[in-house]
């Protein structure tokens, strides 16, 4: 007896052809657990779907009332989600067993429909059946309460919006729902103390102040002290913040990439065969310098290199090098394919106080007030693993996308210089400094600016690479206290 309503398109949740029959099943009390889950998911993901659902429930109630098959309704108060047969406004006609059977027959579908909305937590439905000397009055629905804002727009300048997306403006408060970006970078401040950067093309769904769902494309999340436990929900895993900055990418086949730029996260992988509501797997702890990809099959592999802008903004793990890139790729011969550690390539990233390694907080600096050598400033920078400073038989392959001057920063302890470095590179006589500090070395402080708190001095070696291709670097000096650095600039 349900009325047919026009359901809006719901993306992954389906459109009107799929949803209206599901709601009919709910109202008839015949919906399976899977159908109830599908309706809940649709209502969570779309305010328009919630409105259509309420319209269908209301229309169904009117038809039942007019046909005489309904003798009572849902009682309670807005927000409570209570369900009853009589709200106390007047007697229920009929006191015989037939009337009681009719009331109970009506109660089951109403309970099912109300349960869906109550579990979604967005609204409570109240249909009051009132009685007067002239007879029954039509049931009414109270206004649907607007959902509380869960995020605010920090910056939307330069954003091109996805088809169907209403343009957003800075400082605008956002309620739960989906946001789509075609190009540019949208920055949102989740009210759970996290800043979420959405790099177009991408789609996200705001769930709450402490949870966002990544639907497609790349996002980066930096969580503040009060936001520990913030969750990014992706097809392959729930990524739970433990005080960090991390990136999540959802590919076209539902594959999920997770990159930890700083701090730690817990990765709760989802089984590809698990049904709705199935608990994720035992958490896997990922720390700074780890990146993994979870295929739609559930298989996990290492991401070898991450390409990131020097500003710490957008990043990529797939596809050709960015326009103007000098260093195209980096890989080694020693990492465990399942180990998850990655090299970070910082585009134009060499500057004062820039981080030197993916697994340490140490920074490159000029050795004195004169600053870094001018020919190095703005170079593409490779952030390797400081833990490789004494890795034997290391072969680190750097691929350049164009003719380049390739630089290696080496710490000359006890006069040791690796044979491969002396053979293939030339000592320029230039120097760079390394500033060490917490959290790795708590007894040292990291300074700001050229020549401040420099703990180690590295010599700069240079090699001209006259065509795009690969160069293999070897192991570090056995006595070295830190791993060598790598940078490149276009060859003039």
WOTAUR-V774297 format. One record per backbone hydrogen bond with DSSP energy under -0.5 kcal/mol. CO is the residue of the C=O (numbers start at 1). NH is the residue of the N-H. E is the energy in kcal/mol with one decimal. If there is no record, write none. Layout:
BEGIN
co=CO nh=NH e=E
co=CO nh=NH e=E
END
This chain:
BEGIN
co=3 nh=5 e=-0.6
co=5 nh=7 e=-0.8
co=7 nh=16 e=-0.7
co=10 nh=13 e=-2.4
co=11 nh=14 e=-1.3
co=14 nh=10 e=-0.8
co=15 nh=18 e=-0.9
co=15 nh=19 e=-2.5
co=16 nh=20 e=-1.7
co=18 nh=22 e=-0.9
co=19 nh=23 e=-2.4
co=20 nh=24 e=-2.2
co=21 nh=25 e=-2.0
co=22 nh=26 e=-1.9
co=23 nh=27 e=-2.7
co=24 nh=28 e=-1.9
co=25 nh=30 e=-2.5
co=25 nh=31 e=-1.0
co=26 nh=29 e=-1.2
co=32 nh=36 e=-2.4
co=33 nh=37 e=-2.1
co=34 nh=38 e=-2.0
co=35 nh=39 e=-2.2
co=36 nh=40 e=-2.5
co=37 nh=41 e=-2.5
co=38 nh=42 e=-2.0
co=39 nh=43 e=-2.4
co=40 nh=44 e=-2.4
co=41 nh=45 e=-1.7
co=42 nh=46 e=-0.9
co=46 nh=50 e=-1.9
co=47 nh=51 e=-2.1
co=48 nh=52 e=-2.2
co=49 nh=53 e=-2.4
co=50 nh=54 e=-2.3
co=51 nh=55 e=-2.2
co=52 nh=56 e=-2.1
co=53 nh=57 e=-2.5
co=54 nh=58 e=-2.8
co=55 nh=59 e=-2.7
co=56 nh=60 e=-2.3
co=57 nh=61 e=-2.3
co=58 nh=62 e=-2.4
co=59 nh=63 e=-2.3
co=60 nh=64 e=-2.3
co=61 nh=65 e=-2.6
co=62 nh=66 e=-2.9
co=63 nh=67 e=-1.9
co=64 nh=68 e=-0.6
co=64 nh=69 e=-1.6
co=64 nh=70 e=-1.2
co=65 nh=68 e=-0.9
co=74 nh=127 e=-0.9
co=77 nh=80 e=-2.4
co=77 nh=81 e=-0.7
co=85 nh=73 e=-0.5
co=91 nh=93 e=-0.6
co=96 nh=100 e=-1.9
co=97 nh=101 e=-2.5
co=98 nh=102 e=-2.2
co=99 nh=103 e=-2.4
co=100 nh=104 e=-2.3
co=101 nh=105 e=-2.1
co=102 nh=106 e=-1.7
co=103 nh=107 e=-1.7
co=104 nh=108 e=-1.3
co=105 nh=109 e=-0.6
co=106 nh=110 e=-1.4
co=107 nh=111 e=-2.6
co=108 nh=112 e=-2.2
co=109 nh=113 e=-2.7
co=110 nh=114 e=-2.8
co=111 nh=115 e=-2.3
co=112 nh=116 e=-1.5
co=113 nh=117 e=-1.5
co=114 nh=118 e=-2.7
co=115 nh=119 e=-2.4
co=116 nh=120 e=-1.8
co=117 nh=121 e=-1.8
co=117 nh=122 e=-0.7
co=117 nh=123 e=-0.6
co=126 nh=128 e=-0.6
co=127 nh=129 e=-0.5
co=128 nh=130 e=-0.8
co=130 nh=137 e=-1.7
co=132 nh=135 e=-2.1
co=135 nh=132 e=-1.3
co=140 nh=128 e=-0.7
co=143 nh=145 e=-0.5
co=150 nh=191 e=-2.6
co=151 nh=174 e=-3.4
co=152 nh=189 e=-3.3
co=153 nh=171 e=-3.4
co=155 nh=187 e=-2.5
co=156 nh=159 e=-1.7
co=159 nh=161 e=-0.5
co=160 nh=182 e=-2.7
co=160 nh=183 e=-1.7
co=162 nh=165 e=-2.4
co=169 nh=172 e=-1.8
co=172 nh=153 e=-2.4
co=174 nh=150 e=-3.2
co=174 nh=151 e=-1.5
co=177 nh=206 e=-3.2
co=179 nh=204 e=-2.4
co=180 nh=162 e=-1.6
co=181 nh=201 e=-0.7
co=181 nh=202 e=-2.5
co=183 nh=160 e=-2.3
co=184 nh=200 e=-3.1
co=186 nh=188 e=-0.5
co=186 nh=198 e=-3.3
co=187 nh=154 e=-3.0
co=187 nh=155 e=-1.5
co=188 nh=190 e=-0.8
co=188 nh=196 e=-3.0
co=189 nh=152 e=-1.7
co=190 nh=193 e=-1.2
co=190 nh=194 e=-1.4
co=193 nh=224 e=-2.8
co=194 nh=190 e=-2.5
co=194 nh=196 e=-0.6
co=195 nh=197 e=-0.5
co=195 nh=222 e=-2.4
co=196 nh=188 e=-2.9
co=196 nh=198 e=-0.5
co=197 nh=199 e=-0.6
co=197 nh=220 e=-2.1
co=198 nh=186 e=-2.5
co=198 nh=200 e=-0.7
co=199 nh=218 e=-0.8
co=202 nh=181 e=-2.9
co=203 nh=215 e=-2.2
co=203 nh=216 e=-1.7
co=204 nh=179 e=-3.0
co=205 nh=207 e=-0.6
co=205 nh=213 e=-3.1
co=206 nh=177 e=-1.3
co=208 nh=211 e=-1.1
co=209 nh=192 e=-1.5
co=210 nh=231 e=-2.2
co=211 nh=207 e=-1.6
co=211 nh=208 e=-2.1
co=212 nh=214 e=-0.5
co=212 nh=233 e=-2.8
co=213 nh=205 e=-2.6
co=213 nh=215 e=-0.6
co=216 nh=203 e=-2.3
co=217 nh=250 e=-2.2
co=218 nh=199 e=-2.1
co=219 nh=248 e=-2.4
co=220 nh=197 e=-3.1
co=221 nh=223 e=-0.5
co=221 nh=246 e=-2.3
co=222 nh=195 e=-2.8
co=224 nh=227 e=-1.7
co=225 nh=228 e=-0.7
co=227 nh=230 e=-2.0
co=230 nh=241 e=-3.1
co=231 nh=212 e=-2.2
co=231 nh=233 e=-0.6
co=232 nh=234 e=-0.6
co=232 nh=239 e=-2.7
co=233 nh=214 e=-2.6
co=236 nh=270 e=-2.6
co=237 nh=234 e=-2.4
co=237 nh=239 e=-0.5
co=238 nh=240 e=-0.6
co=238 nh=268 e=-2.9
co=239 nh=232 e=-2.4
co=239 nh=241 e=-0.6
co=240 nh=266 e=-2.5
co=241 nh=229 e=-1.3
co=243 nh=264 e=-0.6
co=244 nh=223 e=-2.4
co=245 nh=261 e=-1.9
co=245 nh=262 e=-1.9
co=246 nh=221 e=-3.1
co=247 nh=259 e=-2.4
co=248 nh=219 e=-2.2
co=249 nh=251 e=-0.5
co=249 nh=257 e=-2.8
co=250 nh=217 e=-2.2
co=251 nh=254 e=-1.8
co=255 nh=251 e=-2.9
co=256 nh=294 e=-3.6
co=257 nh=249 e=-2.3
co=258 nh=292 e=-2.0
co=259 nh=247 e=-3.1
co=259 nh=261 e=-0.7
co=260 nh=289 e=-2.0
co=262 nh=245 e=-1.8
co=263 nh=288 e=-1.3
co=264 nh=242 e=-1.9
co=265 nh=267 e=-0.5
co=265 nh=286 e=-2.6
co=266 nh=240 e=-2.9
co=266 nh=268 e=-0.7
co=267 nh=269 e=-0.9
co=267 nh=284 e=-2.1
co=268 nh=238 e=-2.2
co=269 nh=281 e=-3.2
co=271 nh=274 e=-1.3
co=275 nh=278 e=-1.7
co=284 nh=267 e=-3.1
co=284 nh=286 e=-0.5
co=286 nh=265 e=-2.5
co=287 nh=290 e=-1.7
co=289 nh=342 e=-2.0
co=290 nh=260 e=-2.7
co=291 nh=303 e=-2.0
co=292 nh=258 e=-2.7
co=293 nh=295 e=-0.6
co=293 nh=301 e=-2.1
co=294 nh=256 e=-2.6
co=295 nh=298 e=-2.0
co=299 nh=295 e=-3.0
co=301 nh=293 e=-2.5
co=302 nh=304 e=-0.6
co=304 nh=343 e=-2.9
co=306 nh=308 e=-0.6
co=306 nh=345 e=-3.0
co=307 nh=316 e=-2.4
co=308 nh=347 e=-2.8
co=309 nh=312 e=-2.0
co=314 nh=309 e=-2.2
co=316 nh=307 e=-2.7
co=322 nh=325 e=-2.3
co=326 nh=328 e=-0.6
co=326 nh=401 e=-3.0
co=326 nh=402 e=-0.6
co=329 nh=399 e=-2.7
co=331 nh=397 e=-2.9
co=336 nh=339 e=-2.6
co=336 nh=340 e=-0.6
co=337 nh=302 e=-1.7
co=340 nh=291 e=-4.6
co=343 nh=306 e=-2.9
co=343 nh=345 e=-0.5
co=344 nh=346 e=-0.6
co=344 nh=383 e=-3.1
co=345 nh=308 e=-3.2
co=345 nh=347 e=-0.8
co=346 nh=349 e=-1.8
co=346 nh=381 e=-2.2
co=347 nh=310 e=-1.1
co=349 nh=351 e=-0.6
co=350 nh=378 e=-2.9
co=351 nh=354 e=-1.5
co=354 nh=364 e=-2.6
co=356 nh=384 e=-0.5
co=357 nh=360 e=-0.5
co=362 nh=356 e=-2.6
co=362 nh=357 e=-0.5
co=363 nh=435 e=-3.1
co=364 nh=353 e=-1.6
co=364 nh=354 e=-0.7
co=365 nh=433 e=-3.5
co=366 nh=451 e=-2.4
co=368 nh=371 e=-1.9
co=373 nh=376 e=-2.2
co=373 nh=377 e=-0.9
co=374 nh=377 e=-0.5
co=376 nh=379 e=-2.1
co=379 nh=350 e=-2.1
co=380 nh=488 e=-2.0
co=381 nh=346 e=-3.1
co=381 nh=383 e=-0.5
co=382 nh=384 e=-0.8
co=382 nh=486 e=-0.8
co=383 nh=344 e=-1.4
co=384 nh=358 e=-2.0
co=384 nh=359 e=-0.6
co=384 nh=386 e=-0.6
co=385 nh=388 e=-1.8
co=386 nh=389 e=-1.7
co=388 nh=391 e=-1.5
co=390 nh=392 e=-0.5
co=391 nh=394 e=-0.9
co=395 nh=333 e=-0.6
co=395 nh=397 e=-0.6
co=396 nh=398 e=-0.5
co=396 nh=473 e=-3.1
co=397 nh=331 e=-1.9
co=397 nh=399 e=-0.5
co=398 nh=400 e=-0.5
co=398 nh=471 e=-2.6
co=399 nh=328 e=-2.9
co=399 nh=329 e=-1.5
co=400 nh=469 e=-1.3
co=403 nh=491 e=-2.2
co=404 nh=406 e=-0.7
co=404 nh=465 e=-3.3
co=405 nh=489 e=-1.8
co=406 nh=463 e=-2.1
co=407 nh=487 e=-1.9
co=408 nh=410 e=-0.6
co=408 nh=461 e=-2.8
co=409 nh=485 e=-1.8
co=410 nh=412 e=-0.8
co=410 nh=459 e=-3.0
co=411 nh=413 e=-1.9
co=412 nh=415 e=-1.1
co=413 nh=416 e=-2.1
co=418 nh=422 e=-2.1
co=419 nh=423 e=-2.1
co=420 nh=424 e=-2.2
co=421 nh=425 e=-1.8
co=426 nh=462 e=-2.6
co=430 nh=460 e=-1.9
co=432 nh=458 e=-3.1
co=433 nh=365 e=-2.5
co=434 nh=436 e=-0.6
co=434 nh=455 e=-2.6
co=434 nh=456 e=-1.6
co=435 nh=363 e=-2.2
co=437 nh=440 e=-0.7
co=437 nh=441 e=-1.7
co=440 nh=442 e=-0.5
co=441 nh=444 e=-1.6
co=444 nh=438 e=-1.0
co=445 nh=447 e=-0.6
co=449 nh=452 e=-1.6
co=451 nh=453 e=-0.5
co=456 nh=434 e=-2.7
co=458 nh=432 e=-2.0
co=459 nh=410 e=-2.6
co=459 nh=461 e=-0.6
co=460 nh=428 e=-2.7
co=460 nh=429 e=-0.5
co=461 nh=408 e=-2.2
co=462 nh=426 e=-2.4
co=463 nh=406 e=-3.2
co=463 nh=465 e=-0.5
co=464 nh=466 e=-0.6
co=465 nh=404 e=-2.6
co=469 nh=400 e=-3.1
co=471 nh=398 e=-2.9
co=471 nh=473 e=-0.6
co=473 nh=396 e=-2.9
co=477 nh=480 e=-1.5
co=485 nh=409 e=-2.0
co=486 nh=382 e=-2.6
co=487 nh=407 e=-3.4
co=488 nh=380 e=-2.3
co=489 nh=405 e=-2.7
END
